Amino acid sequence: MRVLGVDPGLTRCGVGVVEGVVGRPLTMLGVGVVRTPADAELGHRLVAIERGIEEWLDEYRPEFVAVERVFSQHNVRTVMGTAQASAVAMLCASRRGIPVALHTPSEVKAAVTGSGRADKAQVGAMVTRLLRLDAPPKPADAADALALAICHIWRAPAVNRLQQAHAAATAAPARTPRVPRTPAVPVRKVPR
């Protein structure tokens, strides 16, 4: 399975491609950051992110795209930029028919480190170890993108099985188990 992980952001949008399957060593195919100038007009920044993600999709041809699910932060402006960059990534993948999965930061941290409360340094260290890298990818947005891809590779098989089971259960009409009929037994009256 080849997954493009996207850690969305307007100034730095982390991207990383990981290939592998559960139970086998994973391989990093590429990692980087799509950057936009903070003083540029919003529309131009979104177009730059789109172009950057399209280049990654062209070069690596992932089977899935895993994007960090936007969560509430104290700074509304930051959340809006993150959500907009996230939407661009989802749009680019969907336009090509590539399935998109959203993972929360705590899901990603738990998958990679074992703790949903891990800090950036712990995530970077585990990504380095899991992908057998010489050093943690810099900046942290790049390491987070790889962590997203790893999380999806490890979680997707279980999630797919659950979705298939749910689809099968809702698609098939509910059947009442058949109870075999017993032949009627004639009732005999017993004299008193």
Helices and strands as residue ranges (DSSP letters): E 2-7, E 12-19, E 27-35, H 42-60, E 64-68, H 76-95, E 100-103, H 105-113, H 120-130, H 140-171
